[in-house]
Amino acid sequence: MKKYYPTFLSAIFLVVITFLIYYTLMPQTVEKTEGSLSEFSTIRALKKLENITKEPHYVGSENHKTVATYLQNELQELGLETTIQEGYSFSEWGNLVKSKNILARIKGTDNSKALMLLSHYDSAPHSKSLGASDDGSGIVTILEGLRTFLHNKTPHKNDIVILFSDAEELGLNGAGLFVTEHKWVKEIGLVINFEARGSSGPAYMLMEVNQGNANMVEGFTEANPKFPVSNSLMYSIYKMLPNDTDLTVFREKAQIQGFNFAFIDGHFNYHTAQDDMEHLSKTTLAHQGENLMPLLHYFSNADLKILDSTEDKVYFNTPIAFMSYPFSWNIPLVVVALVLFLGLCLVGFGKRILTGREIAKGFLLFFGTLLVAGIVTFLGWRIILEIYPEYKEILQKFTYNGHAYIGAFVFLTLAISFFFYRKFITENQMMNYSIAPLLLWIILNFALAFALPGAGFFVIPVFASLIMFSYFILTQKTNSLLNLLFAIPAIAIYVPFVTMFPIGLGLGLLFGSAILLVLIFGLLLPVFGSFNKKGTWSLLMIIISIGFFVDAHLHSDFEKGKAKPNSLAYVYDADEETAIWTTYDTTLDEWTKNYLGENPKAEPELNKNALHSKYNSTFTFTAPAPEKDLQRPTINFLRDTVIGNQHHLKIKISPNRKVNRYDIFADEKAVIHNLTANGQKLLGQKGSVHPRNGRIIVSYYVTDNEPLELQFSTKKGTLLDLELMESSFDLLENPMFSIPPRPASMMPKPFILNDAIILKQKIKPFPKAKTIVPVLDTLQVTDVEN
């Protein structure tokens, strides 16, 4: 029995180290009382959040105004003078919004550039989101941080600008309005932005820079937050995803850089009715406070004029410290690793410790493990989606039992790995088998050095494994304690990505986690290869994996707090005088079947005018609906003339019922010039041609039922085929309908036009327009048929 002790002790050591890696990422407890006024209090922040999240407060809702007033009062109670910036902005997303930004400023003693604290206060539309995490958490983090900062009379050189931006959820419109029109924008040197894309987990720092990040990394390191969770690979990945924040607007349009702090776990609550106080993790909110305070102290006194840099740094967090080094080290480090590896191999062959036969066997074992684990996980998740088709209704691609599935496939991958290496291998065989994973990791790091230089720190665990390898080459034996100690870098650096990938990118990436886990297993083969009874360990891993699968199944049903997202909309075609029910769902439930029936039909024509959706969702099914007497909007052609070869139009659309959104479409082939919407040009537009993707030319989110006024021109004779969709978000509340509330186990699906009453109709011009043809010093007017 004694011969198995080292194996069990090694397993316990690895489990403890893994636990500590995760445990030290963020605060694990929250104070139960408000505590001292001189310290940031999560409890005080939560009390403010309770006032913000009583009702949905999307742009255009009545409660949006209530929240704006509350935030002004909160800033004024801190002794700050507030100002309001209000106006239309037409974002690059094609969304026109009248935003209402809330601003305040604290004067410094010797201002270099101002430090901005930024968060948005609007909640997501369409889904009755209360916006507790996104982005009430950011708002109250700043409010409580400012209260603490001012209470302590903290000395600071730089001015501190507070911006509670509006309409972030609609297209970063409030930030766009500030950047393009506010006089303070030229005085901002750095932005600290708080965001959320979930409701729990650590708050990651995502740096946004104009050129190099070296000075920003040094500043962040000197600020010394207690729980820094960040690495340069995360931002490289972030830049590839469609997840821009308000800070992106500052960086792109005003060349102002900064720090994003955002948490991403609990992604299934993002933009939903479950984004409420109950689902927001208190420790996550505490982590945001832990991030703000040291950065506020440091950068309110730092020289913000010297943050620009031409040099980039690799950076990453560890339980010991936040570490960084220049990008220029990446290739030399990999070259050193390769040279060291080749040198050790030559010595090993010279001593006849390494043999081609055993190395070849190691390659077969390792790549076989990679292949099988990747395929099993890839197909396994797709089989699960077929067994539980309702999972597909969660557009975030992360289910409520998603953590159980991560656990299930992690242990299944470990079972596969132990199974492939189940036959006892001697120390000599073990190190021969280590050649394949070491070589592959070195090749991967070469590729990363060129393609994703932010991942340069991935080479560090390779050096740790080379030390294990070199000890064996020099002594012809292994040292278990040495191997365990040098396994720590791989656990600290690689293992968090095993869970981060599916949490951040969806469970469809589980196969990526499986492949990464096999790569880690191979790199740590000197540790895992020394385990006795690897077949037994494989069986144990299978049993644990089955336990997680069973747990996932037992928690696969929807219930209150873990509700099934569904969708319903009423569409009235004013031209045809017909009405339909429609949905975005692929799997109907009892609530939607009340309107769509058991055998609804697809309606491709309805998707001709495709609406913007984060996940490219389209209408799936339709069924006949009763006609309702909806008041049509008033459409006035204020201008409809042809000058030369250009047809000039100015159209005003005024609602005659309470509406929230207008979407205007035109023929895809129509080239539209000089488009303005309520006097605004598209932010960042270059040239006269209005850029668009598909038929849509503008989405207008209405406030106070203000009309939409479009002005543009097209080439004479162009077929425009203008159409509008006028939507209100009140299907369940409108007295014209008698739709019962959803059961507690259901909620409105996010990211789509949901619970909406939609009126669609053609935008028809007058029968005739006037052509104005210059004739010498006079104008000749001719009627032209449209």
MIMAR-24768 format. One record per residue (C-alpha): residue in one letter; x, y, z. Coordinates in steps of 0.5 Angstrom, whole numbers, m for minus. Layout:
BEGIN
SITE resn  east north    up
SITE    A     X     Y     Z
...
//
This chain:
BEGIN
SITE resn  east north    up
SITE    M     0     0     0
SITE    K     6     5     2
SITE    K     8     5    m6
SITE    Y     1     8    m7
SITE    Y     2    14    m2
SITE    P     6    18    m7
SITE    T     1    18   m12
SITE    F    m4    20    m7
SITE    L     0    26    m4
SITE    S     1    28   m11
SITE    A    m6    28   m13
SITE    I    m8    32    m7
SITE    F    m2    37    m8
SITE    L    m5    38   m15
SITE    V   m12    39   m13
SITE    V   m10    44    m7
SITE    I    m6    48   m12
SITE    T   m11    48   m17
SITE    F   m16    50   m12
SITE    L   m12    56    m9
SITE    I   m11    58   m16
SITE    Y   m18    60   m17
SITE    Y   m19    62   m10
SITE    T   m14    67   m10
SITE    L   m17    70   m17
SITE    M   m22    75   m13
SITE    P   m25    76    m6
SITE    Q   m29    70    m3
SITE    T   m32    74     3
SITE    V   m36    80     3
SITE    E   m37    84    10
SITE    K   m44    84    13
SITE    T   m45    91    15
SITE    E   m43    97    12
SITE    G   m37    98    16
SITE    S   m32   104    16
SITE    L   m34   110    12
SITE    S   m27   111    10
SITE    E   m27   104     6
SITE    F   m31   102     0
SITE    S   m37    98     2
SITE    T   m40    93    m2
SITE    I   m46    93     2
SITE    R   m47   101     1
SITE    A   m46   100    m6
SITE    L   m52    94    m6
SITE    K   m56    99    m3
SITE    K   m55   104    m8
SITE    L   m56    98   m13
SITE    E   m63    97   m10
SITE    N   m65   104   m12
SITE    I   m63   103   m19
SITE    T   m66    96   m21
SITE    K   m73    97   m19
SITE    E   m75    97   m26
SITE    P   m73    96   m33
SITE    H   m69   103   m35
SITE    Y   m68   102   m42
SITE    V   m68   108   m47
SITE    G   m75   111   m48
SITE    S   m78   108   m42
SITE    E   m81   112   m36
SITE    N   m76   109   m31
SITE    H   m70   111   m35
SITE    K   m71   118   m33
SITE    T   m73   116   m26
SITE    V   m66   113   m26
SITE    A   m62   119   m29
SITE    T   m65   123   m24
SITE    Y   m63   119   m18
SITE    L   m56   119   m21
SITE    Q   m56   126   m21
SITE    N   m58   127   m14
SITE    E   m53   121   m12
SITE    L   m47   125   m15
SITE    Q   m50   132   m12
SITE    E   m50   129    m5
SITE    L   m43   128    m6
SITE    G   m42   135    m6
SITE    L   m41   135   m14
SITE    E   m44   139   m19
SITE    T   m47   135   m25
SITE    T   m49   137   m32
SITE    I   m53   134   m37
SITE    Q   m51   133   m44
SITE    E   m57   131   m49
SITE    G   m57   130   m56
SITE    Y   m58   125   m62
SITE    S   m52   121   m64
SITE    F   m52   116   m70
SITE    S   m47   110   m68
SITE    E   m43   106   m73
SITE    W   m48   100   m71
SITE    G   m53   104   m75
SITE    N   m57   106   m69
SITE    L   m60   113   m68
SITE    V   m61   115   m61
SITE    K   m63   121   m57
SITE    S   m58   120   m51
SITE    K   m57   123   m44
SITE    N   m51   123   m41
SITE    I   m50   125   m34
SITE    L   m43   128   m32
SITE    A   m39   131   m26
SITE    R   m32   134   m25
SITE    I   m28   134   m19
SITE    K   m22   139   m19
SITE    G   m15   137   m18
SITE    T    m9   141   m15
SITE    D    m4   140   m21
SITE    N    m8   137   m27
SITE    S    m4   134   m33
SITE    K   m10   131   m36
SITE    A   m16   129   m33
SITE    L   m18   122   m31
SITE    M   m25   119   m33
SITE    L   m29   114   m29
SITE    L   m34   111   m34
SITE    S   m40   107   m34
SITE    H   m47   106   m37
SITE    Y   m54   107   m34
SITE    D   m59   104   m39
SITE    S   m61    97   m39
SITE    A   m62    93   m45
SITE    P   m68    93   m48
SITE    H   m73    88   m51
SITE    S   m72    83   m45
SITE    K   m74    87   m39
SITE    S   m67    87   m36
SITE    L   m66    90   m29
SITE    G   m59    92   m31
SITE    A   m56    90   m24
SITE    S   m50    87   m27
SITE    D   m50    91   m34
SITE    D   m49    96   m32
SITE    G   m52    98   m25
SITE    S   m46    94   m22
SITE    G   m41    99   m25
SITE    I   m45   105   m23
SITE    V   m45   104   m16
SITE    T   m38   102   m16
SITE    I   m36   109   m18
SITE    L   m41   112   m13
SITE    E   m39   108    m7
SITE    G   m31   109    m9
SITE    L   m32   117   m10
SITE    R   m36   117    m3
SITE    T   m30   113     0
SITE    F   m25   118    m4
SITE    L   m28   124    m2
SITE    H   m29   122     5
SITE    N   m22   121     6
SITE    K   m20   128     3
SITE    T   m15   124    m1
SITE    P   m10   129    m5
SITE    H   m10   128   m12
SITE    K    m7   132   m17
SITE    N   m11   131   m23
SITE    D   m18   133   m25
SITE    I   m23   127   m24
SITE    V   m29   127   m29
SITE    I   m35   122   m28
SITE    L   m39   120   m34
SITE    F   m45   116   m33
SITE    S   m46   115   m41
SITE    D   m53   113   m44
SITE    A   m55   108   m49
SITE    E   m49   104   m49
SITE    E   m54    98   m50
SITE    L   m56   101   m57
SITE    G   m50   102   m60
SITE    L   m45   106   m55
SITE    N   m49   112   m57
SITE    G   m48   116   m51
SITE    A   m40   115   m51
SITE    G   m40   117   m58
SITE    L   m44   123   m57
SITE    F   m39   125   m51
SITE    V   m33   124   m56
SITE    T   m36   128   m62
SITE    E   m39   134   m58
SITE    H   m37   135   m51
SITE    K   m31   140   m50
SITE    W   m28   136   m44
SITE    V   m26   130   m49
SITE    K   m19   134   m51
SITE    E   m18   134   m43
SITE    I   m19   126   m42
SITE    G   m12   123   m41
SITE    L   m15   116   m38
SITE    V   m21   112   m38
SITE    I   m23   107   m33
SITE    N   m29   103   m35
SITE    F   m33    98   m31
SITE    E   m38    93   m35
SITE    A   m41    86   m35
SITE    R   m42    81   m39
SITE    G   m45    76   m34
SITE    S   m47    76   m27
SITE    S   m41    73   m23
SITE    G   m34    71   m23
SITE    P   m28    75   m23
SITE    A   m27    82   m26
SITE    Y   m22    82   m31
SITE    M   m18    87   m33
SITE    L   m18    89   m41
SITE    M   m13    94   m43
SITE    E   m15    98   m49
SITE    V    m9   102   m52
SITE    N    m8   106   m58
SITE    Q    m1   104   m60
SITE    G     4   100   m55
SITE    N     1    98   m48
SITE    A     8    98   m44
SITE    N     7   105   m40
SITE    M     0   103   m38
SITE    V     2    96   m36
SITE    E     7    99   m31
SITE    G     2   104   m29
SITE    F    m3    98   m27
SITE    T     3    94   m24
SITE    E     5   100   m19
SITE    A    m3   102   m18
SITE    N    m2    95   m15
SITE    P    m9    92   m14
SITE    K   m10    86    m9
SITE    F   m14    82   m14
SITE    P   m11    83   m21
SITE    V   m14    78   m26
SITE    S   m12    80   m33
SITE    N    m7    77   m39
SITE    S    m5    80   m45
SITE    L    m8    74   m49
SITE    M   m15    76   m47
SITE    Y   m15    83   m50
SITE    S   m12    79   m56
SITE    I   m18    75   m56
SITE    Y   m23    80   m54
SITE    K   m21    85   m60
SITE    M   m23    79   m65
SITE    L   m30    79   m62
SITE    P   m36    83   m63
SITE    N   m36    86   m56
SITE    D   m34    93   m56
SITE    T   m35    98   m50
SITE    D   m36   105   m49
SITE    L   m28   105   m48
SITE    T   m27   103   m55
SITE    V   m31   109   m58
SITE    F   m26   113   m53
SITE    R   m20   109   m56
SITE    E   m22   109   m63
SITE    K   m25   116   m64
SITE    A   m21   120   m59
SITE    Q   m15   116   m58
SITE    I   m16   116   m51
SITE    Q   m14   109   m48
SITE    G   m16   106   m41
SITE    F   m18   100   m37
SITE    N   m24    96   m38
SITE    F   m26    92   m32
SITE    A   m31    86   m33
SITE    F   m34    80   m31
SITE    I   m37    74   m35
SITE    D   m39    68   m31
SITE    G   m46    67   m30
SITE    H   m47    69   m38
SITE    F   m54    66   m38
SITE    N   m56    72   m34
SITE    Y   m53    77   m39
SITE    H   m59    82   m42
SITE    T   m64    78   m39
SITE    A   m70    79   m34
SITE    Q   m65    75   m29
SITE    D   m60    81   m29
SITE    D   m63    83   m22
SITE    M   m60    84   m15
SITE    E   m61    76   m13
SITE    H   m57    74   m19
SITE    L   m51    79   m18
SITE    S   m45    76   m14
SITE    K   m43    80    m8
SITE    T   m36    78    m9
SITE    T   m36    80   m16
SITE    L   m38    87   m14
SITE    A   m33    87    m8
SITE    H   m28    85   m14
SITE    Q   m30    91   m18
SITE    G   m29    96   m12
SITE    E   m22    92   m10
SITE    N   m20    94   m17
SITE    L   m23   101   m17
SITE    M   m20   104   m11
SITE    P   m12   103   m12
SITE    L   m13   105   m19
SITE    L   m17   111   m17
SITE    H   m11   113   m12
SITE    Y    m6   112   m17
SITE    F    m8   115   m23
SITE    S   m11   121   m20
SITE    N    m4   123   m18
SITE    A     0   120   m24
SITE    D     2   124   m30
SITE    L    m3   122   m35
SITE    K     1   125   m41
SITE    I     6   120   m41
SITE    L     2   114   m42
SITE    D     3   113   m49
SITE    S     8   108   m52
SITE    T    11   105   m58
SITE    E    13    98   m54
SITE    D     8    93   m52
SITE    K     9    88   m46
SITE    V     6    81   m45
SITE    Y     3    81   m38
SITE    F    m1    76   m34
SITE    N    m3    75   m27
SITE    T    m1    70   m22
SITE    P    m2    68   m14
SITE    I     4    72   m13
SITE    A     5    78   m17
SITE    F     2    81   m23
SITE    M     8    80   m28
SITE    S    10    83   m35
SITE    Y    16    83   m40
SITE    P    17    86   m47
SITE    F    14    83   m53
SITE    S    21    83   m56
SITE    W    23    77   m51
SITE    N    18    73   m54
SITE    I    22    70   m60
SITE    P    28    70   m56
SITE    L    25    66   m51
SITE    V    22    61   m55
SITE    V    29    60   m59
SITE    V    32    59   m52
SITE    A    27    54   m50
SITE    L    28    50   m57
SITE    V    36    50   m57
SITE    L    35    48   m49
SITE    F    30    42   m52
SITE    L    35    40   m58
SITE    G    41    40   m53
SITE    L    38    36   m48
SITE    C    36    31   m53
SITE    L    43    30   m56
SITE    V    45    29   m49
SITE    G    40    24   m48
SITE    F    41    20   m55
SITE    G    49    21   m53
SITE    K    47    17   m46
SITE    R    42    12   m50
SITE    I    37    15   m45
SITE    L    33    17   m51
SITE    T    31    12   m56
SITE    G    27    13   m63
SITE    R    23     7   m62
SITE    E    20    10   m55
SITE    I    20    17   m58
SITE    A    16    15   m64
SITE    K    11    11   m59
SITE    G    10    17   m55
SITE    F     8    21   m61
SITE    L     3    16   m62
SITE    L     0    16   m55
SITE    F     0    24   m55
SITE    F    m3    25   m61
SITE    G    m8    20   m61
SITE    T   m10    22   m54
SITE    L   m11    29   m57
SITE    L   m15    27   m63
SITE    V   m20    22   m59
SITE    A   m21    27   m53
SITE    G   m22    33   m58
SITE    I   m27    29   m62
SITE    V   m31    26   m56
SITE    T   m32    33   m53
SITE    F   m34    36   m60
SITE    L   m39    30   m62
SITE    G   m41    30   m54
SITE    W   m43    37   m54
SITE    R   m47    36   m60
SITE    I   m51    30   m58
SITE    I   m53    33   m52
SITE    L   m56    39   m56
SITE    E   m60    34   m59
SITE    I   m62    31   m53
SITE    Y   m64    37   m50
SITE    P   m66    42   m56
SITE    E   m68    47   m51
SITE    Y   m61    49   m49
SITE    K   m61    52   m56
SITE    E   m66    57   m54
SITE    I   m60    60   m49
SITE    L   m57    65   m54
SITE    Q   m51    66   m50
SITE    K   m49    59   m51
SITE    F   m48    57   m44
SITE    T   m53    54   m40
SITE    Y   m55    54   m33
SITE    N   m52    47   m32
SITE    G   m46    49   m36
SITE    H   m41    49   m30
SITE    A   m43    42   m29
SITE    Y   m42    40   m37
SITE    I   m35    43   m36
SITE    G   m33    39   m30
SITE    A   m36    33   m34
SITE    F   m32    34   m40
SITE    V   m26    36   m36
SITE    F   m26    29   m32
SITE    L   m28    25   m39
SITE    T   m21    28   m42
SITE    L   m17    26   m36
SITE    A   m20    19   m36
SITE    I   m18    19   m44
SITE    S   m11    21   m42
SITE    F   m10    16   m37
SITE    F   m13    11   m41
SITE    F    m8    12   m46
SITE    Y    m2    12   m42
SITE    R    m5     7   m37
SITE    K     0     1   m38
SITE    F     6     2   m33
SITE    I    12     6   m36
SITE    T    18     7   m33
SITE    E    22    13   m32
SITE    N    26    12   m38
SITE    Q    20    11   m42
SITE    M    16    17   m39
SITE    M    22    22   m41
SITE    N    22    19   m48
SITE    Y    14    20   m48
SITE    S    15    27   m46
SITE    I    19    29   m52
SITE    A    12    30   m56
SITE    P     9    35   m52
SITE    L    15    39   m51
SITE    L    16    39   m58
SITE    L     9    41   m60
SITE    W     9    46   m54
SITE    I    15    50   m57
SITE    I    12    50   m64
SITE    L     6    53   m61
SITE    N     9    58   m58
SITE    F    13    60   m64
SITE    A     6    60   m68
SITE    L     4    65   m62
SITE    A    10    69   m62
SITE    F     8    71   m69
SITE    A     0    71   m69
SITE    L    m2    72   m62
SITE    P     4    76   m59
SITE    G     0    77   m52
SITE    A     0    70   m51
SITE    G     8    70   m50
SITE    F     7    68   m43
SITE    F     5    61   m45
SITE    V    13    59   m46
SITE    I    14    60   m38
SITE    P    11    53   m36
SITE    V    15    50   m42
SITE    F    21    52   m39
SITE    A    19    49   m32
SITE    S    18    42   m36
SITE    L    25    43   m39
SITE    I    28    43   m32
SITE    M    24    37   m30
SITE    F    27    34   m37
SITE    S    34    36   m36
SITE    Y    34    34   m29
SITE    F    33    27   m32
SITE    I    38    27   m37
SITE    L    43    29   m32
SITE    T    41    24   m27
SITE    Q    38    19   m30
SITE    K    32    19   m25
SITE    T    26    23   m24
SITE    N    25    27   m17
SITE    S    18    27   m15
SITE    L    18    33   m11
SITE    L    22    37   m16
SITE    N    17    35   m21
SITE    L    11    37   m17
SITE    L    14    44   m16
SITE    F    15    45   m23
SITE    A     8    43   m25
SITE    I     6    50   m21
SITE    P     7    54   m27
SITE    A     3    50   m32
SITE    I    m3    50   m27
SITE    A    m3    57   m25
SITE    I    m2    60   m33
SITE    Y    m6    54   m37
SITE    V   m11    51   m32
SITE    P   m15    58   m32
SITE    F   m16    58   m39
SITE    V   m19    51   m39
SITE    T   m26    54   m36
SITE    M   m25    61   m38
SITE    F   m26    59   m46
SITE    P   m33    56   m45
SITE    I   m35    61   m40
SITE    G   m33    67   m44
SITE    L   m34    64   m51
SITE    G   m40    59   m50
SITE    L   m40    51   m49
SITE    G   m39    50   m56
SITE    L   m31    51   m55
SITE    L   m31    45   m50
SITE    F   m27    41   m55
SITE    G   m22    47   m54
SITE    S   m22    46   m47
SITE    A   m21    39   m48
SITE    I   m15    40   m53
SITE    L   m12    45   m48
SITE    L   m12    40   m42
SITE    V    m9    34   m46
SITE    L    m3    39   m48
SITE    I    m3    40   m40
SITE    F    m3    33   m39
SITE    G     3    32   m44
SITE    L     7    37   m41
SITE    L     6    35   m34
SITE    L     7    27   m36
SITE    P    13    27   m31
SITE    V     8    28   m26
SITE    F     2    24   m29
SITE    G     6    19   m32
SITE    S     9    17   m25
SITE    F     2    15   m22
SITE    N     1     8   m20
SITE    K    m5     4   m23
SITE    K    m7     9   m29
SITE    G   m12     5   m31
SITE    T   m16     6   m24
SITE    W   m15    13   m24
SITE    S   m18    13   m31
SITE    L   m24     9   m28
SITE    L   m24    14   m23
SITE    M   m24    20   m27
SITE    I   m30    17   m31
SITE    I   m34    16   m25
SITE    I   m33    23   m23
SITE    S   m35    25   m30
SITE    I   m41    21   m30
SITE    G   m43    24   m23
SITE    F   m42    31   m27
SITE    F   m47    29   m33
SITE    V   m52    26   m28
SITE    D   m52    33   m24
SITE    A   m53    37   m31
SITE    H   m59    32   m33
SITE    L   m62    33   m26
SITE    H   m61    41   m27
SITE    S   m63    41   m34
SITE    D   m70    43   m33
SITE    F   m72    51   m33
SITE    E   m75    54   m27
SITE    K   m76    61   m23
SITE    G   m69    64   m23
SITE    K   m67    59   m29
SITE    A   m72    61   m34
SITE    K   m73    59   m41
SITE    P   m72    65   m46
SITE    N   m78    65   m51
SITE    S   m80    70   m55
SITE    L   m87    73   m58
SITE    A   m88    79   m63
SITE    Y   m95    81   m66
SITE    V   m94    84   m73
SITE    Y   m99    88   m77
SITE    D   m98    89   m85
SITE    A  m101    95   m86
SITE    D  m101    95   m93
SITE    E  m104    88   m94
SITE    E  m108    89   m87
SITE    T  m106    82   m85
SITE    A  m103    80   m78
SITE    I   m99    74   m75
SITE    W   m96    72   m69
SITE    T   m88    70   m70
SITE    T   m83    68   m66
SITE    Y   m75    67   m66
SITE    D   m75    61   m62
SITE    T   m73    54   m65
SITE    T   m77    50   m60
SITE    L   m84    52   m58
SITE    D   m86    51   m51
SITE    E   m93    51   m48
SITE    W   m93    59   m47
SITE    T   m92    60   m55
SITE    K   m96    55   m57
SITE    N  m102    59   m55
SITE    Y  m101    63   m60
SITE    L   m97    59   m66
SITE    G  m100    53   m65
SITE    E   m98    46   m65
SITE    N   m96    46   m73
SITE    P   m93    54   m74
SITE    K   m91    55   m81
SITE    A   m84    59   m83
SITE    E   m85    65   m86
SITE    P   m78    67   m90
SITE    E   m81    73   m93
SITE    L   m81    76   m86
SITE    N   m74    76   m85
SITE    K   m73    80   m92
SITE    N   m72    86   m87
SITE    A   m67    83   m83
SITE    L   m66    86   m76
SITE    H   m59    87   m73
SITE    S   m58    82   m67
SITE    K   m52    80   m64
SITE    Y   m53    72   m65
SITE    N   m56    73   m72
SITE    S   m63    71   m70
SITE    T   m68    71   m75
SITE    F   m76    70   m74
SITE    T   m77    62   m75
SITE    F   m85    61   m74
SITE    T   m91    65   m76
SITE    A   m99    64   m75
SITE    P  m105    68   m77
SITE    A  m107    73   m71
SITE    P  m113    77   m70
SITE    E  m113    84   m74
SITE    K  m112    90   m69
SITE    D  m114    97   m70
SITE    L  m107   100   m70
SITE    Q  m106   107   m71
SITE    R  m101   108   m77
SITE    P   m95   113   m77
SITE    T   m96   120   m81
SITE    I   m91   120   m86
SITE    N   m89   126   m90
SITE    F   m85   128   m96
SITE    L   m82   134   m94
SITE    R   m78   134  m100
SITE    D   m78   130  m106
SITE    T   m74   133  m112
SITE    V   m70   131  m117
SITE    I   m64   136  m119
SITE    G   m59   133  m125
SITE    N   m58   126  m124
SITE    Q   m60   126  m116
SITE    H   m66   124  m113
SITE    H   m67   128  m106
SITE    L   m72   126  m101
SITE    K   m73   129   m94
SITE    I   m78   124   m90
SITE    K   m81   125   m83
SITE    I   m85   120   m80
SITE    S   m89   121   m74
SITE    P   m92   116   m69
SITE    N   m99   116   m67
SITE    R   m98   111   m62
SITE    K   m93   110   m56
SITE    V   m87   107   m60
SITE    N   m80   105   m58
SITE    R   m77   104   m65
SITE    Y   m77   105   m72
SITE    D   m73   101   m77
SITE    I   m72   103   m84
SITE    F   m71    99   m90
SITE    A   m69   100   m97
SITE    D   m67    96  m103
SITE    E   m60    93  m102
SITE    K   m58    95  m109
SITE    A   m60   102  m108
SITE    V   m54   107  m106
SITE    I   m56   112  m101
SITE    H   m52   119  m101
SITE    N   m51   124   m95
SITE    L   m56   120   m91
SITE    T   m58   124   m84
SITE    A   m63   122   m79
SITE    N   m65   127   m75
SITE    G   m60   132   m77
SITE    Q   m54   127   m75
SITE    K   m49   123   m80
SITE    L   m47   116   m79
SITE    L   m41   117   m74
SITE    G   m34   115   m77
SITE    Q   m37   115   m84
SITE    K   m32   117   m90
SITE    G   m35   119   m96
SITE    S   m42   121   m98
SITE    V   m44   113   m99
SITE    H   m48   111   m93
SITE    P   m45   104   m91
SITE    R   m50    99   m89
SITE    N   m50    91   m89
SITE    G   m57    88   m92
SITE    R   m63    93   m93
SITE    I   m63    96   m86
SITE    I   m61   104   m87
SITE    V   m63   106   m80
SITE    S   m66   104   m73
SITE    Y   m68   109   m69
SITE    Y   m70   108   m61
SITE    V   m75   113   m60
SITE    T   m76   117   m54
SITE    D   m82   122   m52
SITE    N   m85   119   m58
SITE    E   m81   124   m62
SITE    P   m81   123   m70
SITE    L   m76   121   m75
SITE    E   m73   125   m80
SITE    L   m69   122   m86
SITE    Q   m66   126   m91
SITE    F   m62   123   m97
SITE    S   m61   123  m104
SITE    T   m60   117  m109
SITE    K   m59   117  m117
SITE    K   m65   118  m121
SITE    G   m69   112  m123
SITE    T   m66   108  m117
SITE    L   m71   103  m114
SITE    L   m71   105  m107
SITE    D   m77   100  m104
SITE    L   m77   104   m98
SITE    E   m81   100   m92
SITE    L   m81   101   m84
SITE    M   m82    97   m78
SITE    E   m85   101   m72
SITE    S   m85    97   m66
SITE    S   m87    98   m59
SITE    F   m85    94   m53
SITE    D   m91    93   m50
SITE    L   m95    87   m52
SITE    L   m96    84   m46
SITE    E   m98    91   m43
SITE    N  m102    93   m48
SITE    P  m110    93   m47
SITE    M  m111    92   m54
SITE    F  m109    85   m52
SITE    S  m110    80   m47
SITE    I  m104    76   m46
SITE    P  m102    73   m40
SITE    P   m96    73   m36
SITE    R   m90    68   m38
SITE    P   m90    63   m32
SITE    A   m84    64   m27
SITE    S   m80    58   m31
SITE    M   m80    63   m37
SITE    M   m77    70   m39
SITE    P   m77    74   m45
SITE    K   m71    72   m50
SITE    P   m65    77   m50
SITE    F   m62    81   m56
SITE    I   m68    81   m61
SITE    L   m74    85   m62
SITE    N   m79    81   m57
SITE    D   m85    82   m53
SITE    A   m87    87   m59
SITE    I   m93    90   m63
SITE    I   m90    91   m70
SITE    L   m93    95   m75
SITE    K   m90    95   m82
SITE    Q   m91    98   m88
SITE    K   m89   101   m95
SITE    I   m86   108   m95
SITE    K   m89   111  m101
SITE    P   m88   118  m104
SITE    F   m92   123  m107
SITE    P   m95   121  m114
SITE    K   m90   126  m117
SITE    A   m84   129  m116
SITE    K   m81   135  m119
SITE    T   m75   135  m123
SITE    I   m71   142  m123
SITE    V   m66   143  m129
SITE    P   m62   149  m130
SITE    V   m63   153  m136
SITE    L   m58   159  m137
SITE    D   m60   164  m131
SITE    T   m67   161  m130
SITE    L   m70   154  m127
SITE    Q   m74   150  m131
SITE    V   m79   145  m127
SITE    T   m81   139  m130
SITE    D   m86   133  m127
SITE    V   m83   127  m127
SITE    E   m86   120  m125
SITE    N   m84   116  m119
//
